[in-house]
Amino acid sequence: MKVFIAQIILKCLGILPKKDIIVFESFFGKQYSDNPKAIYTYLKESSENPYELIWCVKSGFESEFEKAGISYVIRGTIRWLFLMGRAKYWVNNTRMPSWMYKSPKTVYLQTWHGTPLKKLGLDINEVRMPGVSTEFYKDNFVNEAKKWDYLISQNIYATNIFERAFEIERQKILEVGYPRNEELTHVTATEIKYLKEKLQLPKGKKIILYAPTWRDDQNFRSGQYKAIMPFDLERLHNALQDEYIILIKWHYLIHDTVRIPEKYKNFIIKAPQHISINAVFKVSDMLITDYSSVVFDYANLARKIIFYIPDYKIYKEETRGLYVSIREVFKGLCAETTTELIQKITEDGGATEEFLSAFCHLDAQNPTAQVVNQVFEFQSYQSWKEKEWGNDHNEESHHVWNI
């Protein structure tokens, strides 16, 4: 469909009254996940919800939605275009196509997808993504943010960054915590056991989750970045195989071409990309990451976090840039060589109370209910915890939506 025709259609539809429809999208229509999923689940379970709930899905990614019996529309189709033009609300965790017109009558809730360590938007000095100039990238970011009526923030640190990097008015930012993280504040042993069986993970070993971000300058093409294993697998295997396994969860923009050698197949396991990040958080005993926002989510579990950053200087000064000097702020949690990494893995430690209070405290204060009550035109004061678990909750009752 030609872009200018689509824009004309959207502008014409924008004049009409909006229907009681909320459209959801996560990671460009590739997943049923993240903050949009948490908000969708809350609304779906609410007896007071008056809206029709529909997901936007990229062609080829329908199976997960079909299995769950979720109403969806394929992105880029005529039906999708008309749905976007008539819906009263949009809920998304990434950017829309730059040409999308949003009517003033439609409310756009941008949930975003993480508290940033690496620089965003206008804060990036030089964009190194393929086929994108720095000026074009920043203009697109600002123009997209102008369409947002609300933006969710996990903490005051993120709020301050979002206001500047997205050039968004502070009054549009809902600093309430992340809906997707609410479930991380009450994880049970029964749930962990269930998830380990579901993921078919080996029994009797500690699980190290490796969840790195992508590198702007390590790519195949725009929007498709290389998977990198920046440590000595042989040394890790020899030192840790008796007690640990490594579970890899790639960023949604990473195109996985890494082949795990046969000798390591029981030591290194790649989680399927459709599995929610929260599921692998819950089954893991510790997290290894680099410059990813996952640290601010995983910290809710009060488990060990290790920053493996062998390219720290290059990433900080050239690749992207950072908001936090990781080696100074998290100096006791950093490793830059395989030897240091093995040492950090085998040491005792976890997330500090200071970290939790600074970045994660709002995640335990019913952020989903707060978002629903502030954005949508009905009131539902029942907290997520009460809704999902009940006053006398059964630990077996919550398994379905975790994966």
Secondary structure, DSSP 8 states (H G I E B T S, - for coil): --HHHHHHHHHHHHHS--EEEEEEESTTTT-S-HHHHHHHHHHHH-TT--SEEEEEE-TT--HHHHHTT--EEETTSHHHHHHHHHEEEEEESS---TT----TTSEEEE--S---SB--GGG-SS--STT--HHHHHHHHHHHHTT-SEEEESSHHHHHHHHHHTT--GGGEEES--GGGGGGGS--HHHHHHHHHHTT--TTSEEEEE-----TTSEEETTEEE----S-HHHHHHHHTTTEEEEE---TTEE------GGGTTTEEE--TTS-HHHHHHH-SEEEESS-THHHHHGGG--EEEEE-TTHHHIIIIIS-BSS-HHHHTGGGEE-SHHHHHHHHHS-----HHHIIIIIGGGGS-HHHHHHHHHSSS---S-HHHHHH-TT--GGGG-GGG-
